[in-house]
């Protein structure tokens, strides 16, 4: 199942905090889809360190970044 989290318009560090909070309660096998107003470059090393996989895309029509996150393995 995919869970959606929209962090557009939030000031740092709130987007990172909300994403990490959502991942703590994410059920095994589910994914988190994050919509962000900019590429969350500081998030990537944190995800890697914690064992999460991610895929990032940019929607040029809306100007939004989309990050799909799931547990590695």
SEVOBA-488020 format. One record per atom (N, C-alpha, C): y, x, z; atom name. Coordinates in steps of 0.1 Angstrom, whole numbers, plus 5000, padded with zeros to 4 digits. Atoms other than C-alpha are relative to their C-alpha. Layout:
N
{y = Y | x = X | z = Z | atom = CA}
...
***
This chain:
73
{y = 4988 | x = 5008 | z = 5000 | atom = N}
{y = 5000 | x = 5000 | z = 5000 | atom = CA}
{y = 5012 | x = 5009 | z = 5000 | atom = C}
{y = 4988 | x = 4993 | z = 5000 | atom = N}
{y = 5035 | x = 5012 | z = 4993 | atom = CA}
{y = 5010 | x = 4994 | z = 5009 | atom = C}
{y = 4989 | x = 5005 | z = 4992 | atom = N}
{y = 5063 | x = 5009 | z = 5018 | atom = CA}
{y = 5013 | x = 5006 | z = 4995 | atom = C}
{y = 4987 | x = 4996 | z = 5006 | atom = N}
{y = 5099 | x = 5011 | z = 5007 | atom = CA}
{y = 5010 | x = 5003 | z = 5011 | atom = C}
{y = 4989 | x = 4996 | z = 4990 | atom = N}
{y = 5128 | x = 5028 | z = 5025 | atom = CA}
{y = 5012 | x = 5004 | z = 4991 | atom = C}
{y = 4987 | x = 4997 | z = 5007 | atom = N}
{y = 5164 | x = 5028 | z = 5011 | atom = CA}
{y = 5009 | x = 5007 | z = 5010 | atom = C}
{y = 4991 | x = 4992 | z = 4991 | atom = N}
{y = 5186 | x = 5055 | z = 5027 | atom = CA}
{y = 5013 | x = 5003 | z = 4993 | atom = C}
{y = 4988 | x = 4998 | z = 5007 | atom = N}
{y = 5214 | x = 5053 | z = 5002 | atom = CA}
{y = 5012 | x = 4996 | z = 5009 | atom = C}
{y = 4988 | x = 5003 | z = 4993 | atom = N}
{y = 5248 | x = 5054 | z = 5018 | atom = CA}
{y = 5000 | x = 5004 | z = 5015 | atom = C}
{y = 5000 | x = 4995 | z = 4986 | atom = N}
{y = 5237 | x = 5069 | z = 5051 | atom = CA}
{y = 5004 | x = 5015 | z = 5000 | atom = C}
{y = 4995 | x = 4986 | z = 4998 | atom = N}
{y = 5253 | x = 5101 | z = 5063 | atom = CA}
{y = 4989 | x = 5009 | z = 5006 | atom = C}
{y = 5009 | x = 4991 | z = 4994 | atom = N}
{y = 5233 | x = 5132 | z = 5072 | atom = CA}
{y = 5002 | x = 5001 | z = 5015 | atom = C}
{y = 5014 | x = 4998 | z = 5003 | atom = N}
{y = 5211 | x = 5136 | z = 5091 | atom = CA}
{y = 4992 | x = 4987 | z = 5000 | atom = C}
{y = 5007 | x = 5013 | z = 4998 | atom = N}
{y = 5202 | x = 5099 | z = 5093 | atom = CA}
{y = 4989 | x = 4998 | z = 4989 | atom = C}
{y = 5011 | x = 5002 | z = 5009 | atom = N}
{y = 5183 | x = 5098 | z = 5060 | atom = CA}
{y = 4987 | x = 5007 | z = 5003 | atom = C}
{y = 5012 | x = 4992 | z = 4997 | atom = N}
{y = 5160 | x = 5126 | z = 5070 | atom = CA}
{y = 4993 | x = 4994 | z = 5013 | atom = C}
{y = 5006 | x = 5006 | z = 4987 | atom = N}
{y = 5155 | x = 5111 | z = 5105 | atom = CA}
{y = 4993 | x = 4987 | z = 4997 | atom = C}
{y = 5006 | x = 5012 | z = 5003 | atom = N}
{y = 5147 | x = 5077 | z = 5091 | atom = CA}
{y = 4987 | x = 5002 | z = 4992 | atom = C}
{y = 5012 | x = 4997 | z = 5007 | atom = N}
{y = 5122 | x = 5091 | z = 5066 | atom = CA}
{y = 4989 | x = 5005 | z = 5009 | atom = C}
{y = 5010 | x = 4995 | z = 4991 | atom = N}
{y = 5104 | x = 5111 | z = 5092 | atom = CA}
{y = 4995 | x = 4990 | z = 5010 | atom = C}
{y = 5005 | x = 5011 | z = 4991 | atom = N}
{y = 5103 | x = 5081 | z = 5116 | atom = CA}
{y = 4991 | x = 4991 | z = 4992 | atom = C}
{y = 5009 | x = 5009 | z = 5008 | atom = N}
{y = 5088 | x = 5060 | z = 5088 | atom = CA}
{y = 4986 | x = 5006 | z = 4997 | atom = C}
{y = 5012 | x = 4993 | z = 5002 | atom = N}
{y = 5062 | x = 5086 | z = 5081 | atom = CA}
{y = 4991 | x = 5001 | z = 5012 | atom = C}
{y = 5008 | x = 5000 | z = 4988 | atom = N}
{y = 5051 | x = 5087 | z = 5117 | atom = CA}
{y = 4991 | x = 4988 | z = 5002 | atom = C}
{y = 5008 | x = 5013 | z = 4999 | atom = N}
{y = 5039 | x = 5051 | z = 5115 | atom = CA}
{y = 4994 | x = 4996 | z = 4987 | atom = C}
{y = 5006 | x = 5004 | z = 5013 | atom = N}
{y = 5027 | x = 5051 | z = 5079 | atom = CA}
{y = 4985 | x = 5000 | z = 5001 | atom = C}
{y = 5014 | x = 5001 | z = 4999 | atom = N}
{y = 4991 | x = 5039 | z = 5078 | atom = CA}
{y = 4993 | x = 5010 | z = 4990 | atom = C}
{y = 5007 | x = 4991 | z = 5008 | atom = N}
{y = 4965 | x = 5063 | z = 5064 | atom = CA}
{y = 4997 | x = 4993 | z = 4986 | atom = C}
{y = 5002 | x = 5005 | z = 5014 | atom = N}
{y = 4962 | x = 5058 | z = 5026 | atom = CA}
{y = 5012 | x = 4994 | z = 4994 | atom = C}
{y = 4988 | x = 5007 | z = 5006 | atom = N}
{y = 4996 | x = 5042 | z = 5022 | atom = CA}
{y = 5010 | x = 5011 | z = 4996 | atom = C}
{y = 4989 | x = 4991 | z = 5005 | atom = N}
{y = 5027 | x = 5058 | z = 5006 | atom = CA}
{y = 5013 | x = 4994 | z = 5004 | atom = C}
{y = 4986 | x = 5004 | z = 4997 | atom = N}
{y = 5064 | x = 5057 | z = 5014 | atom = CA}
{y = 5008 | x = 5003 | z = 4987 | atom = C}
{y = 4991 | x = 4998 | z = 5011 | atom = N}
{y = 5088 | x = 5052 | z = 4985 | atom = CA}
{y = 5014 | x = 4999 | z = 5005 | atom = C}
{y = 4986 | x = 4999 | z = 4995 | atom = N}
{y = 5123 | x = 5064 | z = 4994 | atom = CA}
{y = 5010 | x = 5000 | z = 4988 | atom = C}
{y = 4989 | x = 5000 | z = 5010 | atom = N}
{y = 5154 | x = 5056 | z = 4974 | atom = CA}
{y = 5012 | x = 5006 | z = 5007 | atom = C}
{y = 4989 | x = 4992 | z = 4994 | atom = N}
{y = 5182 | x = 5081 | z = 4981 | atom = CA}
{y = 5011 | x = 5002 | z = 4989 | atom = C}
{y = 4988 | x = 4999 | z = 5009 | atom = N}
{y = 5217 | x = 5086 | z = 4966 | atom = CA}
{y = 5001 | x = 5014 | z = 4995 | atom = C}
{y = 5000 | x = 4987 | z = 5005 | atom = N}
{y = 5211 | x = 5123 | z = 4962 | atom = CA}
{y = 4986 | x = 5007 | z = 5002 | atom = C}
{y = 5014 | x = 4994 | z = 4999 | atom = N}
{y = 5181 | x = 5147 | z = 4959 | atom = CA}
{y = 4999 | x = 5006 | z = 5014 | atom = C}
{y = 5001 | x = 4996 | z = 4986 | atom = N}
{y = 5169 | x = 5153 | z = 4995 | atom = CA}
{y = 4993 | x = 5014 | z = 5001 | atom = C}
{y = 5005 | x = 4986 | z = 5000 | atom = N}
{y = 5164 | x = 5191 | z = 4992 | atom = CA}
{y = 4995 | x = 5005 | z = 5013 | atom = C}
{y = 5004 | x = 4996 | z = 4987 | atom = N}
{y = 5162 | x = 5196 | z = 5029 | atom = CA}
{y = 4987 | x = 4994 | z = 5005 | atom = C}
{y = 5013 | x = 5007 | z = 4996 | atom = N}
{y = 5133 | x = 5171 | z = 5032 | atom = CA}
{y = 4988 | x = 5007 | z = 4995 | atom = C}
{y = 5012 | x = 4995 | z = 5006 | atom = N}
{y = 5109 | x = 5190 | z = 5009 | atom = CA}
{y = 4993 | x = 5010 | z = 5009 | atom = C}
{y = 5008 | x = 4990 | z = 4992 | atom = N}
{y = 5101 | x = 5220 | z = 5032 | atom = CA}
{y = 4995 | x = 4994 | z = 5013 | atom = C}
{y = 5006 | x = 5007 | z = 4988 | atom = N}
{y = 5097 | x = 5197 | z = 5062 | atom = CA}
{y = 4987 | x = 4992 | z = 4996 | atom = C}
{y = 5012 | x = 5007 | z = 5004 | atom = N}
{y = 5072 | x = 5175 | z = 5043 | atom = CA}
{y = 4989 | x = 5010 | z = 4998 | atom = C}
{y = 5010 | x = 4990 | z = 5002 | atom = N}
{y = 5053 | x = 5206 | z = 5032 | atom = CA}
{y = 4994 | x = 5006 | z = 5013 | atom = C}
{y = 5004 | x = 4995 | z = 4987 | atom = N}
{y = 5052 | x = 5220 | z = 5067 | atom = CA}
{y = 4991 | x = 4990 | z = 5008 | atom = C}
{y = 5007 | x = 5010 | z = 4993 | atom = N}
{y = 5039 | x = 5187 | z = 5080 | atom = CA}
{y = 4988 | x = 4994 | z = 4993 | atom = C}
{y = 5012 | x = 5004 | z = 5008 | atom = N}
{y = 5012 | x = 5183 | z = 5053 | atom = CA}
{y = 5002 | x = 4987 | z = 4992 | atom = C}
{y = 4998 | x = 5011 | z = 5008 | atom = N}
{y = 5028 | x = 5156 | z = 5032 | atom = CA}
{y = 5002 | x = 5004 | z = 4985 | atom = C}
{y = 4998 | x = 4998 | z = 5015 | atom = N}
{y = 5027 | x = 5155 | z = 4993 | atom = CA}
{y = 5012 | x = 4991 | z = 4996 | atom = C}
{y = 4989 | x = 5009 | z = 5005 | atom = N}
{y = 5057 | x = 5141 | z = 4974 | atom = CA}
{y = 5002 | x = 5002 | z = 4985 | atom = C}
{y = 4997 | x = 5000 | z = 5014 | atom = N}
{y = 5068 | x = 5133 | z = 4939 | atom = CA}
{y = 5014 | x = 4994 | z = 4999 | atom = C}
{y = 4986 | x = 5005 | z = 5001 | atom = N}
{y = 5105 | x = 5130 | z = 4930 | atom = CA}
{y = 5004 | x = 4998 | z = 4986 | atom = C}
{y = 4995 | x = 5004 | z = 5013 | atom = N}
{y = 5121 | x = 5113 | z = 4901 | atom = CA}
{y = 5015 | x = 4996 | z = 5001 | atom = C}
{y = 4986 | x = 5004 | z = 5000 | atom = N}
{y = 5157 | x = 5107 | z = 4891 | atom = CA}
{y = 5002 | x = 4989 | z = 4990 | atom = C}
{y = 4996 | x = 5011 | z = 5009 | atom = N}
{y = 5169 | x = 5074 | z = 4876 | atom = CA}
{y = 5014 | x = 5002 | z = 4995 | atom = C}
{y = 4986 | x = 4997 | z = 5005 | atom = N}
{y = 5198 | x = 5083 | z = 4854 | atom = CA}
{y = 5008 | x = 4987 | z = 4998 | atom = C}
{y = 4993 | x = 5013 | z = 5002 | atom = N}
{y = 5206 | x = 5046 | z = 4848 | atom = CA}
{y = 5008 | x = 4996 | z = 5013 | atom = C}
{y = 4994 | x = 5004 | z = 4988 | atom = N}
{y = 5213 | x = 5040 | z = 4885 | atom = CA}
{y = 5006 | x = 5011 | z = 5008 | atom = C}
{y = 4996 | x = 4988 | z = 4992 | atom = N}
{y = 5219 | x = 5075 | z = 4897 | atom = CA}
{y = 4993 | x = 5003 | z = 5013 | atom = C}
{y = 5008 | x = 4999 | z = 4988 | atom = N}
{y = 5193 | x = 5072 | z = 4924 | atom = CA}
{y = 4988 | x = 5010 | z = 4998 | atom = C}
{y = 5012 | x = 4992 | z = 5000 | atom = N}
{y = 5166 | x = 5096 | z = 4934 | atom = CA}
{y = 4989 | x = 4992 | z = 5007 | atom = C}
{y = 5012 | x = 5008 | z = 4994 | atom = N}
{y = 5131 | x = 5082 | z = 4942 | atom = CA}
{y = 4990 | x = 5011 | z = 5004 | atom = C}
{y = 5010 | x = 4991 | z = 4995 | atom = N}
{y = 5107 | x = 5101 | z = 4963 | atom = CA}
{y = 4988 | x = 4992 | z = 5006 | atom = C}
{y = 5012 | x = 5007 | z = 4995 | atom = N}
{y = 5071 | x = 5089 | z = 4968 | atom = CA}
{y = 4992 | x = 5011 | z = 5008 | atom = C}
{y = 5006 | x = 4991 | z = 4991 | atom = N}
{y = 5054 | x = 5105 | z = 4998 | atom = CA}
{y = 4987 | x = 4994 | z = 5005 | atom = C}
{y = 5013 | x = 5004 | z = 4995 | atom = N}
{y = 5018 | x = 5104 | z = 5009 | atom = CA}
{y = 4994 | x = 5012 | z = 5007 | atom = C}
{y = 5006 | x = 4989 | z = 4993 | atom = N}
{y = 4996 | x = 5124 | z = 5032 | atom = CA}
{y = 4991 | x = 5008 | z = 4991 | atom = C}
{y = 5008 | x = 4991 | z = 5008 | atom = N}
{y = 4980 | x = 5155 | z = 5016 | atom = CA}
{y = 4985 | x = 4999 | z = 5005 | atom = C}
{y = 5014 | x = 5000 | z = 4997 | atom = N}
{y = 4942 | x = 5156 | z = 5014 | atom = CA}
{y = 4994 | x = 4987 | z = 4997 | atom = C}
***
